[in-house]
Amino acid sequence: MSGFSTDIQVRFRDIDAMGHVNNAVYATYVEQARAEYFEEVLENGLDAVSTVLATLELSYERPILLEQSVRVEIDVPELGRSSLPMSYEVFADGERAATAESIQVFLDPDSQEPHPIPDRFRDRIAEFEGL
């Protein structure tokens, strides 16, 4: 994975009746990490960049418990014309709990149609990821 990682606080409300983080909450952890990646690497929040989440796939490996520390690592394996594929690893107390992949598509703010990744963002991602 790349040099980007972020810590996630497990909240009591994340826990389901079986005593571990509910499967749907993993998507929230990945989303939070993606938002922080945009803030750090693109120096813009997700709300300030015209994109849409096109796909999200999660694979679960182990449960996450309330008292565990969680970290999400992100890697961008390549850059498409308008798409930004991202790979994630979710760790609980240092052991991998899940993996995920998403594709974020950049949009023209007026037409809401796919639009090439702006050069300033493409350059920042490529530099950060070593692409």
C-alpha positions as CSV (number, residue, x, y, z in Angstrom):
1,M,0.0,0.0,0.0
2,S,1.0,3.6,-0.4
3,G,2.1,6.0,2.2
4,F,-1.5,7.1,3.0
5,S,-3.1,5.7,6.1
6,T,-5.6,7.1,8.7
7,D,-6.8,5.9,12.0
8,I,-10.5,5.4,12.6
9,Q,-12.2,5.5,16.0
10,V,-14.7,2.6,16.5
11,R,-17.8,4.1,18.0
12,F,-20.3,2.2,20.2
13,R,-23.0,2.8,17.6
14,D,-20.9,0.9,15.1
15,I,-21.3,-2.3,17.0
16,D,-24.2,-4.7,16.1
17,A,-26.1,-7.3,18.2
18,M,-23.3,-9.8,17.7
19,G,-20.7,-7.6,19.4
20,H,-18.7,-6.5,16.5
21,V,-18.6,-3.7,13.9
22,N,-21.6,-4.1,11.6
23,N,-20.6,-5.0,8.0
24,A,-22.2,-1.9,6.6
25,V,-20.0,0.3,8.8
26,Y,-16.9,-0.9,7.0
27,A,-18.1,1.1,4.0
28,T,-18.2,4.1,6.2
29,Y,-14.7,3.6,7.4
30,V,-13.5,3.3,3.8
31,E,-15.5,6.5,2.9
32,Q,-13.9,8.4,5.8
33,A,-10.4,7.3,4.7
34,R,-11.2,8.4,1.1
35,A,-12.4,11.8,2.3
36,E,-9.2,12.2,4.3
37,Y,-7.1,11.2,1.3
38,F,-8.8,13.9,-0.8
39,E,-8.1,16.5,2.0
40,E,-4.4,15.5,2.3
41,V,-3.4,14.7,-1.2
42,L,-5.7,16.9,-3.3
43,E,-6.0,19.6,-0.6
44,N,-9.8,19.6,-1.3
45,G,-12.6,18.0,0.5
46,L,-14.8,15.4,-1.3
47,D,-17.6,18.1,-1.1
48,A,-15.4,20.5,-3.1
49,V,-14.4,18.1,-5.9
50,S,-17.0,17.1,-8.5
51,T,-17.0,13.3,-8.3
52,V,-19.3,10.3,-7.8
53,L,-18.6,6.9,-6.3
54,A,-19.2,4.5,-9.2
55,T,-18.3,1.2,-7.5
56,L,-17.4,-0.2,-4.1
57,E,-16.5,-3.8,-3.3
58,L,-15.7,-5.0,0.2
59,S,-14.2,-8.4,1.3
60,Y,-14.4,-9.2,5.0
61,E,-11.7,-11.2,6.7
62,R,-12.3,-10.9,10.4
63,P,-14.6,-9.0,12.8
64,I,-13.6,-5.7,14.3
65,L,-14.4,-5.2,18.0
66,L,-15.2,-2.0,19.9
67,E,-11.9,-1.9,21.8
68,Q,-9.7,-2.4,18.8
69,S,-7.7,0.3,17.0
70,V,-8.6,0.6,13.4
71,R,-6.4,1.9,10.5
72,V,-7.3,2.2,6.8
73,E,-4.5,2.3,4.2
74,I,-5.2,3.5,0.7
75,D,-3.4,2.9,-2.6
76,V,-4.1,4.3,-6.0
77,P,-2.8,1.6,-8.5
78,E,-3.4,3.7,-11.6
79,L,-5.2,6.7,-13.0
80,G,-7.9,6.5,-15.6
81,R,-9.1,9.3,-17.9
82,S,-11.9,10.3,-15.6
83,S,-11.8,7.5,-13.0
84,L,-9.8,7.2,-9.8
85,P,-9.5,3.5,-8.7
86,M,-8.6,3.1,-5.0
87,S,-7.6,0.0,-3.1
88,Y,-8.0,-0.2,0.7
89,E,-6.9,-2.4,3.5
90,V,-8.7,-2.1,6.9
91,F,-6.7,-3.2,9.9
92,A,-7.9,-3.9,13.4
93,D,-5.1,-4.1,16.0
94,G,-2.6,-4.5,13.2
95,E,-4.3,-7.5,11.5
96,R,-6.1,-7.1,8.3
97,A,-9.9,-7.2,8.8
98,A,-11.1,-6.3,5.3
99,T,-10.0,-5.2,1.8
100,A,-12.0,-2.9,-0.5
101,E,-11.8,-1.4,-4.0
102,S,-13.7,1.7,-5.3
103,I,-13.8,3.8,-8.4
104,Q,-14.4,7.5,-8.0
105,V,-15.4,9.2,-11.3
106,F,-14.7,12.9,-11.9
107,L,-17.7,14.8,-13.3
108,D,-18.2,18.0,-15.2
109,P,-19.8,20.2,-12.5
110,D,-22.4,21.6,-15.0
111,S,-23.4,18.5,-17.1
112,Q,-22.7,15.9,-14.4
113,E,-21.1,13.8,-17.1
114,P,-17.7,12.0,-16.7
115,H,-14.9,14.5,-17.2
116,P,-11.1,14.1,-17.3
117,I,-9.4,14.3,-14.0
118,P,-8.2,17.9,-13.7
119,D,-4.4,18.1,-14.3
120,R,-3.8,19.7,-10.8
121,F,-5.4,16.6,-9.2
122,R,-3.8,14.1,-11.6
123,D,-0.4,15.6,-10.9
124,R,-0.9,15.6,-7.1
125,I,-2.0,11.9,-7.1
126,A,0.7,10.8,-9.4
127,E,3.4,12.5,-7.3
128,F,2.0,11.1,-4.0
129,E,1.5,7.6,-5.4
130,G,4.7,7.6,-7.5
131,L,2.8,6.9,-10.7
